[in-house]
Amino acid sequence: MRKLVLAIDVDNTLVVVDKKYNILGLMSNAKEVVNWLHDSGCIVIIWTCRTGKMLKTAVDFLKKSGIKFDLVNENYDPDFKTSRKIFYDVLIDDRCLYGDIDWLQIKKILVKKLLVKEIEESVE
């Protein structure tokens, strides 16, 4: 069974930031849900436009906060090298969700996706 690959943005998705992108704290329920996904066997990729010192600050903050993830701005599949774009099954980003991030709602949606995936693979 292939693992579900999640790409998760940082700013205003995992963490709350101010106008200068200083990290103010974790989004509500982000740690619990992301760690549950990771512990459930999903591949968690931090996918952000941050670079250099800002990227290091964010990654250090996530590690210090106990957020579990596998990669940062990299593909899980080393054979997928056609572009800088990464492969993922699900993207979690404030800009694609059009509003406030609700990690408990995201968990509900992903539980359904995980169950559907498991059922589909058992039928094959």
MOZIWO-V89922 format. One record per backbone hydrogen bond with DSSP energy under -0.5 kcal/mol. NH is the residue of the N-H (numbers start at 1). CO is the residue of the C=O. If there is no record, write none. Layout:
# MOZIWO-V89922
nh->NH co->CO
nh->NH co->CO
This chain:
# MOZIWO-V89922
nh->6 co->4
nh->6 co->43
nh->7 co->90
nh->8 co->6
nh->8 co->45
nh->9 co->92
nh->12 co->15
nh->13 co->10
nh->14 co->10
nh->15 co->10
nh->16 co->25
nh->18 co->22
nh->21 co->18
nh->24 co->16
nh->25 co->16
nh->27 co->14
nh->30 co->27
nh->33 co->29
nh->34 co->30
nh->35 co->31
nh->36 co->32
nh->37 co->33
nh->38 co->34
nh->39 co->35
nh->40 co->36
nh->41 co->38
nh->42 co->37
nh->43 co->4
nh->44 co->42
nh->45 co->6
nh->45 co->43
nh->46 co->44
nh->46 co->71
nh->47 co->8
nh->47 co->45
nh->48 co->46
nh->54 co->51
nh->55 co->51
nh->56 co->52
nh->57 co->53
nh->58 co->54
nh->59 co->55
nh->60 co->56
nh->61 co->57
nh->62 co->58
nh->63 co->59
nh->64 co->60
nh->65 co->61
nh->66 co->62
nh->66 co->63
nh->67 co->62
nh->70 co->44
nh->71 co->44
nh->73 co->46
nh->78 co->76
nh->80 co->77
nh->81 co->79
nh->89 co->5
nh->90 co->5
nh->92 co->7
nh->93 co->91
nh->96 co->93
nh->97 co->93
nh->98 co->94
nh->99 co->94
nh->103 co->28
nh->103 co->101
nh->106 co->102
nh->107 co->103
nh->108 co->104
nh->109 co->105
nh->110 co->106
nh->111 co->107
nh->112 co->108
nh->113 co->109
nh->114 co->110
nh->115 co->111
nh->116 co->112
nh->117 co->113
nh->118 co->114
nh->119 co->115
nh->120 co->116
nh->121 co->117
nh->122 co->118
nh->123 co->119
nh->124 co->120
